[in-house]
Amino acid sequence: MDTNPEVTRLSSDMDATAAPQDPHLGAPEGWPASPLADALYAVLRATPETRVGIARRLDLNPSEVDAMEHLMGEPIGPVELSRRLHMTSASATVLVDRLEEAGHVVREPDPNDGRRRVVRPTAQGMESVYRQIGPMVADLVGVEDGMSARDRDAVVAYLHRVLAVLEKHGESAPPG
Protein backbone atom coordinates (compact mmCIF):
# COMPACT_ATOMS: atom_id res chain seq x y z
CA MET A 1 0.00 0.00 0.00
CA ASP A 2 1.24 3.51 -0.81
CA THR A 3 2.03 5.46 2.37
CA ASN A 4 2.54 8.78 0.61
CA PRO A 5 0.32 11.30 2.48
CA GLU A 6 -0.19 13.21 -0.78
CA VAL A 7 -2.01 10.24 -2.34
CA THR A 8 -5.75 10.14 -1.75
CA ARG A 9 -6.78 6.84 -0.15
CA LEU A 10 -9.70 4.93 -1.54
CA SER A 11 -11.77 2.93 0.91
CA SER A 12 -13.24 -0.47 0.30
CA ASP A 13 -15.30 -2.95 2.24
CA MET A 14 -12.10 -4.73 3.23
CA ASP A 15 -10.23 -1.60 4.36
CA ALA A 16 -11.11 -1.13 8.02
CA THR A 17 -8.56 1.67 8.34
CA ALA A 18 -10.19 3.97 5.78
CA ALA A 19 -10.46 7.55 6.98
CA PRO A 20 -13.91 9.06 7.49
CA GLN A 21 -15.32 10.74 4.41
CA ASP A 22 -14.52 14.48 4.24
CA PRO A 23 -17.71 16.27 3.14
CA HIS A 24 -15.63 19.21 1.88
CA LEU A 25 -13.05 17.31 -0.17
CA GLY A 26 -12.50 19.30 -3.36
CA ALA A 27 -14.86 22.09 -2.33
CA PRO A 28 -14.05 25.55 -3.69
CA GLU A 29 -12.45 28.20 -1.51
CA GLY A 30 -14.99 29.78 0.84
CA TRP A 31 -17.40 26.81 0.70
CA PRO A 32 -20.09 27.33 3.38
CA ALA A 33 -19.70 24.84 6.22
CA SER A 34 -20.60 24.31 9.85
CA PRO A 35 -20.41 21.39 12.27
CA LEU A 36 -24.23 21.22 12.34
CA ALA A 37 -24.53 21.16 8.54
CA ASP A 38 -21.73 18.57 8.36
CA ALA A 39 -23.55 16.33 10.87
CA LEU A 40 -26.79 16.67 8.92
CA TYR A 41 -24.99 15.88 5.67
CA ALA A 42 -23.56 12.73 7.29
CA VAL A 43 -27.11 11.69 8.26
CA LEU A 44 -28.32 12.31 4.71
CA ARG A 45 -25.44 10.22 3.30
CA ALA A 46 -26.26 7.34 5.69
CA THR A 47 -29.97 7.29 4.85
CA PRO A 48 -29.76 5.39 1.52
CA GLU A 49 -27.73 2.59 3.15
CA THR A 50 -30.25 2.39 5.97
CA ARG A 51 -33.06 2.04 3.44
CA VAL A 52 -31.12 -0.68 1.59
CA GLY A 53 -30.67 -2.58 4.87
CA ILE A 54 -34.36 -2.33 5.65
CA ALA A 55 -35.19 -3.46 2.11
CA ARG A 56 -32.92 -6.51 2.43
CA ARG A 57 -34.48 -7.51 5.74
CA LEU A 58 -37.95 -7.18 4.18
CA ASP A 59 -36.82 -9.12 1.10
CA LEU A 60 -37.73 -6.09 -1.03
CA ASN A 61 -35.77 -3.76 -3.23
CA PRO A 62 -35.34 -0.06 -2.30
CA SER A 63 -38.03 1.05 -4.77
CA GLU A 64 -40.49 -1.33 -3.14
CA VAL A 65 -39.61 0.11 0.28
CA ASP A 66 -40.19 3.61 -1.10
CA ALA A 67 -43.55 2.47 -2.44
CA MET A 68 -44.53 0.98 0.91
CA GLU A 69 -43.62 4.24 2.61
CA HIS A 70 -46.00 6.15 0.33
CA LEU A 71 -48.74 3.53 0.59
CA MET A 72 -48.59 3.41 4.38
CA GLY A 73 -49.42 7.10 4.38
CA GLU A 74 -52.54 6.65 2.26
CA PRO A 75 -53.95 4.28 -0.33
CA ILE A 76 -53.17 5.68 -3.79
CA GLY A 77 -53.58 4.65 -7.38
CA PRO A 78 -50.75 3.11 -9.39
CA VAL A 79 -50.40 6.23 -11.58
CA GLU A 80 -50.00 8.50 -8.55
CA LEU A 81 -47.52 6.03 -7.09
CA SER A 82 -45.51 6.11 -10.33
CA ARG A 83 -45.37 9.93 -10.12
CA ARG A 84 -44.21 9.88 -6.53
CA LEU A 85 -41.53 7.30 -7.30
CA HIS A 86 -40.45 9.05 -10.52
CA MET A 87 -40.99 5.96 -12.64
CA THR A 88 -43.16 5.00 -15.58
CA SER A 89 -46.67 3.68 -15.02
CA ALA A 90 -45.55 0.33 -16.42
CA SER A 91 -42.66 0.11 -13.93
CA ALA A 92 -44.95 1.05 -11.06
CA THR A 93 -47.41 -1.64 -12.15
CA VAL A 94 -44.64 -4.26 -12.08
CA LEU A 95 -43.55 -2.99 -8.66
CA VAL A 96 -47.12 -3.22 -7.31
CA ASP A 97 -47.45 -6.71 -8.82
CA ARG A 98 -44.34 -7.81 -6.88
CA LEU A 99 -45.60 -6.25 -3.64
CA GLU A 100 -49.00 -7.86 -4.12
CA GLU A 101 -47.46 -11.26 -4.85
CA ALA A 102 -45.41 -10.95 -1.63
CA GLY A 103 -48.59 -10.19 0.33
CA HIS A 104 -47.58 -6.62 1.22
CA VAL A 105 -50.32 -4.77 -0.70
CA VAL A 106 -53.71 -5.27 -2.31
CA ARG A 107 -55.48 -3.48 -5.13
CA GLU A 108 -59.07 -2.53 -4.44
CA PRO A 109 -61.75 -0.22 -5.84
CA ASP A 110 -61.30 3.46 -4.99
CA PRO A 111 -64.06 4.28 -2.49
CA ASN A 112 -64.44 7.74 -4.11
CA ASP A 113 -64.36 6.63 -7.76
CA GLY A 114 -65.45 3.11 -8.63
CA ARG A 115 -63.67 3.30 -12.01
CA ARG A 116 -60.27 3.60 -10.35
CA ARG A 117 -58.30 1.19 -8.23
CA VAL A 118 -56.12 2.06 -5.29
CA VAL A 119 -53.27 0.18 -3.70
CA ARG A 120 -53.09 -0.16 0.05
CA PRO A 121 -50.82 -2.12 2.35
CA THR A 122 -52.10 -5.31 3.92
CA ALA A 123 -52.00 -5.85 7.66
CA GLN A 124 -49.15 -8.32 7.00
CA GLY A 125 -47.26 -5.76 4.92
CA MET A 126 -47.61 -3.04 7.54
CA GLU A 127 -46.64 -5.42 10.33
CA SER A 128 -43.52 -6.50 8.41
CA VAL A 129 -42.43 -2.90 7.86
CA TYR A 130 -43.09 -1.84 11.45
CA ARG A 131 -41.27 -4.92 12.77
CA GLN A 132 -38.19 -3.91 10.74
CA ILE A 133 -38.19 -0.18 11.49
CA GLY A 134 -39.36 -0.48 15.12
CA PRO A 135 -35.90 -1.04 16.64
CA MET A 136 -34.46 1.88 14.64
CA VAL A 137 -37.30 4.18 15.70
CA ALA A 138 -36.81 3.12 19.33
CA ASP A 139 -33.09 3.89 19.05
CA LEU A 140 -33.84 7.28 17.49
CA VAL A 141 -36.25 8.12 20.30
CA GLY A 142 -33.58 6.93 22.75
CA VAL A 143 -31.15 9.47 21.31
CA GLU A 144 -33.38 12.12 22.88
CA ASP A 145 -32.70 10.78 26.38
CA GLY A 146 -31.03 13.47 28.44
CA MET A 147 -32.05 16.29 26.12
CA SER A 148 -33.95 19.16 27.68
CA ALA A 149 -37.32 20.21 26.27
CA ARG A 150 -35.62 23.39 25.05
CA ASP A 151 -32.94 21.40 23.19
CA ARG A 152 -35.59 19.16 21.61
CA ASP A 153 -37.59 22.20 20.53
CA ALA A 154 -34.45 23.71 18.98
CA VAL A 155 -33.66 20.50 17.06
CA VAL A 156 -37.25 20.19 15.84
CA ALA A 157 -37.25 23.82 14.69
CA TYR A 158 -33.91 23.31 12.91
CA LEU A 159 -35.14 20.16 11.16
CA HIS A 160 -38.32 21.92 9.99
CA ARG A 161 -36.17 24.68 8.47
CA VAL A 162 -33.90 22.04 6.89
CA LEU A 163 -36.96 20.31 5.43
CA ALA A 164 -38.09 23.60 3.88
CA VAL A 165 -34.63 24.04 2.30
CA LEU A 166 -34.61 20.47 0.95
CA GLU A 167 -38.10 20.90 -0.49
CA LYS A 168 -37.06 24.21 -2.06
CA HIS A 169 -34.09 22.55 -3.76
CA GLY A 170 -35.94 19.34 -4.70
CA GLU A 171 -36.22 18.37 -8.33
CA SER A 172 -39.81 19.56 -8.63
CA ALA A 173 -38.86 23.09 -7.59
CA PRO A 174 -38.26 25.61 -10.36
CA PRO A 175 -34.63 26.70 -10.85
CA GLY A 176 -33.42 29.84 -9.12
C-alpha positions as CSV (number, residue, x, y, z in Angstrom):
1,M,0.0,0.0,0.0
2,D,1.2,3.5,-0.8
3,T,2.0,5.5,2.4
4,N,2.5,8.8,0.6
5,P,0.3,11.3,2.5
6,E,-0.2,13.2,-0.8
7,V,-2.0,10.2,-2.3
8,T,-5.8,10.1,-1.7
9,R,-6.8,6.8,-0.2
10,L,-9.7,4.9,-1.5
11,S,-11.8,2.9,0.9
12,S,-13.2,-0.5,0.3
13,D,-15.3,-3.0,2.2
14,M,-12.1,-4.7,3.2
15,D,-10.2,-1.6,4.4
16,A,-11.1,-1.1,8.0
17,T,-8.6,1.7,8.3
18,A,-10.2,4.0,5.8
19,A,-10.5,7.6,7.0
20,P,-13.9,9.1,7.5
21,Q,-15.3,10.7,4.4
22,D,-14.5,14.5,4.2
23,P,-17.7,16.3,3.1
24,H,-15.6,19.2,1.9
25,L,-13.0,17.3,-0.2
26,G,-12.5,19.3,-3.4
27,A,-14.9,22.1,-2.3
28,P,-14.0,25.5,-3.7
29,E,-12.5,28.2,-1.5
30,G,-15.0,29.8,0.8
31,W,-17.4,26.8,0.7
32,P,-20.1,27.3,3.4
33,A,-19.7,24.8,6.2
34,S,-20.6,24.3,9.8
35,P,-20.4,21.4,12.3
36,L,-24.2,21.2,12.3
37,A,-24.5,21.2,8.5
38,D,-21.7,18.6,8.4
39,A,-23.5,16.3,10.9
40,L,-26.8,16.7,8.9
41,Y,-25.0,15.9,5.7
42,A,-23.6,12.7,7.3
43,V,-27.1,11.7,8.3
44,L,-28.3,12.3,4.7
45,R,-25.4,10.2,3.3
46,A,-26.3,7.3,5.7
47,T,-30.0,7.3,4.8
48,P,-29.8,5.4,1.5
49,E,-27.7,2.6,3.1
50,T,-30.3,2.4,6.0
51,R,-33.1,2.0,3.4
52,V,-31.1,-0.7,1.6
53,G,-30.7,-2.6,4.9
54,I,-34.4,-2.3,5.6
55,A,-35.2,-3.5,2.1
56,R,-32.9,-6.5,2.4
57,R,-34.5,-7.5,5.7
58,L,-38.0,-7.2,4.2
59,D,-36.8,-9.1,1.1
60,L,-37.7,-6.1,-1.0
61,N,-35.8,-3.8,-3.2
62,P,-35.3,-0.1,-2.3
63,S,-38.0,1.0,-4.8
64,E,-40.5,-1.3,-3.1
65,V,-39.6,0.1,0.3
66,D,-40.2,3.6,-1.1
67,A,-43.6,2.5,-2.4
68,M,-44.5,1.0,0.9
69,E,-43.6,4.2,2.6
70,H,-46.0,6.1,0.3
71,L,-48.7,3.5,0.6
72,M,-48.6,3.4,4.4
73,G,-49.4,7.1,4.4
74,E,-52.5,6.6,2.3
75,P,-54.0,4.3,-0.3
76,I,-53.2,5.7,-3.8
77,G,-53.6,4.7,-7.4
78,P,-50.8,3.1,-9.4
79,V,-50.4,6.2,-11.6
80,E,-50.0,8.5,-8.5
81,L,-47.5,6.0,-7.1
82,S,-45.5,6.1,-10.3
83,R,-45.4,9.9,-10.1
84,R,-44.2,9.9,-6.5
85,L,-41.5,7.3,-7.3
86,H,-40.4,9.1,-10.5
87,M,-41.0,6.0,-12.6
88,T,-43.2,5.0,-15.6
89,S,-46.7,3.7,-15.0
90,A,-45.5,0.3,-16.4
91,S,-42.7,0.1,-13.9
92,A,-45.0,1.0,-11.1
93,T,-47.4,-1.6,-12.1
94,V,-44.6,-4.3,-12.1
95,L,-43.5,-3.0,-8.7
96,V,-47.1,-3.2,-7.3
97,D,-47.4,-6.7,-8.8
98,R,-44.3,-7.8,-6.9
99,L,-45.6,-6.2,-3.6
100,E,-49.0,-7.9,-4.1
101,E,-47.5,-11.3,-4.8
102,A,-45.4,-11.0,-1.6
103,G,-48.6,-10.2,0.3
104,H,-47.6,-6.6,1.2
105,V,-50.3,-4.8,-0.7
106,V,-53.7,-5.3,-2.3
107,R,-55.5,-3.5,-5.1
108,E,-59.1,-2.5,-4.4
109,P,-61.8,-0.2,-5.8
110,D,-61.3,3.5,-5.0
111,P,-64.1,4.3,-2.5
112,N,-64.4,7.7,-4.1
113,D,-64.4,6.6,-7.8
114,G,-65.4,3.1,-8.6
115,R,-63.7,3.3,-12.0
116,R,-60.3,3.6,-10.4
117,R,-58.3,1.2,-8.2
118,V,-56.1,2.1,-5.3
119,V,-53.3,0.2,-3.7
120,R,-53.1,-0.2,0.1
121,P,-50.8,-2.1,2.4
122,T,-52.1,-5.3,3.9
123,A,-52.0,-5.8,7.7
124,Q,-49.2,-8.3,7.0
125,G,-47.3,-5.8,4.9
126,M,-47.6,-3.0,7.5
127,E,-46.6,-5.4,10.3
128,S,-43.5,-6.5,8.4
129,V,-42.4,-2.9,7.9
130,Y,-43.1,-1.8,11.5
131,R,-41.3,-4.9,12.8
132,Q,-38.2,-3.9,10.7
133,I,-38.2,-0.2,11.5
134,G,-39.4,-0.5,15.1
135,P,-35.9,-1.0,16.6
136,M,-34.5,1.9,14.6
137,V,-37.3,4.2,15.7
138,A,-36.8,3.1,19.3
139,D,-33.1,3.9,19.0
140,L,-33.8,7.3,17.5
141,V,-36.3,8.1,20.3
142,G,-33.6,6.9,22.8
143,V,-31.1,9.5,21.3
144,E,-33.4,12.1,22.9
145,D,-32.7,10.8,26.4
146,G,-31.0,13.5,28.4
147,M,-32.1,16.3,26.1
148,S,-33.9,19.2,27.7
149,A,-37.3,20.2,26.3
150,R,-35.6,23.4,25.0
151,D,-32.9,21.4,23.2
152,R,-35.6,19.2,21.6
153,D,-37.6,22.2,20.5
154,A,-34.4,23.7,19.0
155,V,-33.7,20.5,17.1
156,V,-37.3,20.2,15.8
157,A,-37.3,23.8,14.7
158,Y,-33.9,23.3,12.9
159,L,-35.1,20.2,11.2
160,H,-38.3,21.9,10.0
161,R,-36.2,24.7,8.5
162,V,-33.9,22.0,6.9
163,L,-37.0,20.3,5.4
164,A,-38.1,23.6,3.9
165,V,-34.6,24.0,2.3
166,L,-34.6,20.5,1.0
167,E,-38.1,20.9,-0.5
168,K,-37.1,24.2,-2.1
169,H,-34.1,22.5,-3.8
170,G,-35.9,19.3,-4.7
171,E,-36.2,18.4,-8.3
172,S,-39.8,19.6,-8.6
173,A,-38.9,23.1,-7.6
174,P,-38.3,25.6,-10.4
175,P,-34.6,26.7,-10.9
176,G,-33.4,29.8,-9.1
